[in-house]
Amino acid sequence: MSSAATTDPQPLRILLLHGYTQSGPLFSAKTRALYKAFQKSFSPRSIQFSYPTGPHRLRATDIPGFSPDQADSAENDSKGEVEAYGWWQRKDSTGAGIVYNGIEEGLAAIAKCIREEGPFDGVIGFSQGATAAGMVAGLLEGEYRLRGFEETEKAGGMKYPESFWGEDGLVQPPLKFAIVYSGFRAPGERYDGFYKPRIKTKLLHFIGQLDTVVEEERSRGLVACCEEEKVVVHPGGHFLPSQRPWLDACVVFVREALEGDKKRDTREEEEESVEDMDVPF
């Protein structure tokens, strides 16, 4: 085997989580520019984007802005379902506050993708998928996050999702980075375990100045839950900006995250090598 074959860099594997009413294939189409930017910037590393689809198929009436006139659309099937999915469905419950119905199944679908296609270096999400991306980043932080869930569960919070924990421990090691577009914090004490203590993983937040679906104040709520974060404000609305400056921001952020991780590994190797040496001190 040639030396070139043995020194090929490992692929850069990234998990991509679509927004509410979207799907994996649709999100793939919407992130082609980002994929090409990564492909060009991180060569000779190959780029592997994975696009799971949320487990909850939505009915037409679940889609924001739906009108009865759309009910007989050719795109709808006999059950009123459309090709639109979510990681959970928000319900405003009297007395119980906001509940994310099906969140356990949504996270289990993500964990299944991690087992089958990971481990991943990072995660990228949009809107509801961005919120899920922040959750995933935190869940993979190990004992630090498990202890947080144990504390918040005592006050009625959600349990740490079993799907992210197996016989061998976490479904994968901590992520190196996360990029979230129009993300937000899951509201209420029920979901405090995802954010208390704050997320350690490096996050890059994109906020649209004209976003009327996830307003800046909501996105800032997620920013406040992170220890290490960078915020980029773009002049658009509720979408992924694909112009050069915003793509470059992603590339620079990921490169810094990867280089920082590499430097940390090098320091650990140096420390281990010194401990193994027969030195006069």
TORKEFI-341787 format. One line per field, with one value per residue (C-alpha): residue number from 0; residue in one letter; x, z, y. Coordinates in steps of 0.05 Angstrom, whole numbers. Each point is the difference from the previous one (the first is absolute). Layout:
residues N
resi: (NUM/...) .
resn: (a/...) .
east: (X/...) .
up: (Z/...) .
north: (Y/...) .
end
This chain:
residues 281
resi: (0/1/2/3/4/5/6/7/8/9/10/11/12/13/14/15/16/17/18/19/20/21/22/23/24/25/26/27/28/29/30/31/32/33/34/35/36/37/38/39/40/41/42/43/44/45/46/47/48/49/50/51/52/53/54/55/56/57/58/59/60/61/62/63/64/65/66/67/68/69/70/71/72/73/74/75/76/77/78/79/80/81/82/83/84/85/86/87/88/89/90/91/92/93/94/95/96/97/98/99/100/101/102/103/104/105/106/107/108/109/110/111/112/113/114/115/116/117/118/119/120/121/122/123/124/125/126/127/128/129/130/131/132/133/134/135/136/137/138/139/140/141/142/143/144/145/146/147/148/149/150/151/152/153/154/155/156/157/158/159/160/161/162/163/164/165/166/167/168/169/170/171/172/173/174/175/176/177/178/179/180/181/182/183/184/185/186/187/188/189/190/191/192/193/194/195/196/197/198/199/200/201/202/203/204/205/206/207/208/209/210/211/212/213/214/215/216/217/218/219/220/221/222/223/224/225/226/227/228/229/230/231/232/233/234/235/236/237/238/239/240/241/242/243/244/245/246/247/248/249/250/251/252/253/254/255/256/257/258/259/260/261/262/263/264/265/266/267/268/269/270/271/272/273/274/275/276/277/278/279/280) .
resn: (m/s/s/a/a/t/t/d/p/q/p/l/r/i/l/l/l/h/g/y/t/q/s/g/p/l/f/s/a/k/t/r/a/l/y/k/a/f/q/k/s/f/s/p/r/s/i/q/f/s/y/p/t/g/p/h/r/l/r/a/t/d/i/p/g/f/s/p/d/q/a/d/s/a/e/n/d/s/k/g/e/v/e/a/y/g/w/w/q/r/k/d/s/t/g/a/g/i/v/y/n/g/i/e/e/g/l/a/a/i/a/k/c/i/r/e/e/g/p/f/d/g/v/i/g/f/s/q/g/a/t/a/a/g/m/v/a/g/l/l/e/g/e/y/r/l/r/g/f/e/e/t/e/k/a/g/g/m/k/y/p/e/s/f/w/g/e/d/g/l/v/q/p/p/l/k/f/a/i/v/y/s/g/f/r/a/p/g/e/r/y/d/g/f/y/k/p/r/i/k/t/k/l/l/h/f/i/g/q/l/d/t/v/v/e/e/e/r/s/r/g/l/v/a/c/c/e/e/e/k/v/v/v/h/p/g/g/h/f/l/p/s/q/r/p/w/l/d/a/c/v/v/f/v/r/e/a/l/e/g/d/k/k/r/d/t/r/e/e/e/e/e/s/v/e/d/m/d/v/p/f) .
east: (0/27/17/-51/-55/18/3/-67/-35/-63/-66/-32/-66/-57/-71/-53/-68/-56/-53/-73/-41/63/35/70/-1/-29/53/53/-23/0/71/35/38/25/22/39/34/22/22/44/27/17/30/32/-47/-64/-65/-57/-66/-54/-73/-48/-74/-42/-45/-64/-36/-45/-71/-15/-35/65/36/2/-40/-43/-67/-61/5/64/-33/-17/68/29/61/-43/-18/-67/19/18/74/55/74/17/31/21/45/-58/-65/-11/-63/-22/-30/-41/35/59/28/33/10/40/-41/43/67/25/-15/33/63/-1/-2/62/36/-15/32/61/8/-8/37/44/38/-7/47/-56/-73/-37/-73/-54/-58/-29/59/46/-31/8/73/13/-33/43/64/-17/-22/67/39/-1/-2/-2/-68/-26/10/-38/-59/0/-7/-54/-39/-10/-39/-44/46/8/44/65/-21/16/12/65/27/17/39/65/-18/-17/-22/63/54/-15/-7/53/-50/-72/-29/-71/-43/-61/6/-36/-1/-53/-45/-19/32/-18/60/50/44/23/26/18/59/14/20/76/4/20/-62/-7/-68/-30/-55/-41/-17/-65/-18/-73/-6/56/11/68/-20/-17/66/38/-32/39/63/-4/0/69/69/37/-40/7/-59/-7/-58/-21/-48/-49/-59/-15/48/72/40/42/40/76/9/-46/30/70/-22/-20/66/42/-39/6/74/14/-40/37/68/-14/-19/64/43/-33/14/73/7/-28/47/59/-20/-6/67/34/-31/27/71/55/17/39/-59) .
up: (0/-18/53/-31/12/74/12/-31/48/34/-29/32/23/16/22/-30/33/-40/23/17/-62/-38/-12/-8/-77/-1/49/-43/-59/42/24/-66/2/70/-21/-59/43/49/-56/-29/65/36/-59/-1/56/-28/27/24/15/31/-5/45/-5/61/21/6/-66/1/-23/-42/59/41/-48/20/-48/-24/-28/-13/-74/-2/27/-68/-30/-43/46/58/8/22/74/-8/6/-39/-10/62/64/69/57/48/2/46/43/47/59/53/66/-30/-42/-67/-16/-57/-18/-29/18/26/-67/-37/41/-8/-76/4/46/-50/-56/44/13/-74/-34/53/40/-21/7/4/-10/-41/9/-23/42/39/-25/28/68/-7/-20/64/39/-34/13/74/6/-27/54/46/76/1/-34/35/67/-25/-21/68/35/-46/1/75/-16/-51/-60/-57/11/-39/-64/4/-75/9/51/-11/31/-21/23/-44/-72/-21/28/8/-64/-20/-23/-16/-48/11/-46/32/62/66/71/17/47/71/58/-31/-47/46/-1/-70/23/74/5/-63/-65/-5/-73/-47/-34/-58/-1/-62/13/-54/10/-38/30/22/13/53/24/24/73/-3/-34/52/52/-29/-6/75/14/-31/31/-66/-56/-59/-30/-72/-17/-74/-33/-23/28/19/-45/-8/-31/-57/-21/4/66/38/-30/17/72/6/-31/46/61/-16/-17/67/37/-34/9/73/10/-36/44/62/-24/-13/70/30/-41/23/72/-6/-34/55/53/-35/-6/50/19/61/32) .
north: (0/68/51/48/-51/-6/74/20/47/-23/25/61/-29/49/-14/47/9/30/49/-11/-19/-20/-67/-26/1/71/25/-32/41/64/-11/-15/65/-15/-70/27/53/-54/-46/55/26/-65/-38/-52/-22/-28/29/-44/34/-44/20/-39/16/15/-58/40/7/62/10/60/33/-6/47/74/43/-58/20/-45/16/-41/-62/-28/14/-55/0/-24/-73/-28/7/73/-14/35/-13/40/-24/23/-22/14/39/58/0/55/-37/35/-9/-38/56/-14/-74/-29/-61/-56/30/-67/-32/58/-6/-76/9/45/-50/-55/41/12/-74/-18/57/32/16/72/59/50/15/53/16/48/27/-59/-40/54/-8/-75/11/39/-56/-53/39/4/-73/-24/37/-61/-1/76/-2/-62/34/61/-43/-35/68/29/-66/10/63/-36/6/-50/-61/-8/-35/-75/-2/39/-49/-74/-57/32/70/59/-13/38/47/75/41/49/53/17/52/23/42/33/-43/11/-27/-51/39/-18/-37/-67/7/33/-63/17/68/-4/0/39/-35/-6/-19/57/28/48/35/32/50/34/73/-10/-67/3/-75/-4/71/22/1/-75/-16/41/-45/-59/42/14/-75/-10/8/8/32/46/39/22/45/1/49/-54/-38/-72/-38/-22/57/-29/61/-3/39/-46/-63/26/11/-73/-24/43/-22/-74/6/34/-53/-56/32/13/-73/-22/45/-29/-71/19/29/-64/-43/43/-5/-76/-6/41/-44/-62/27/-17/72/27/36) .
end
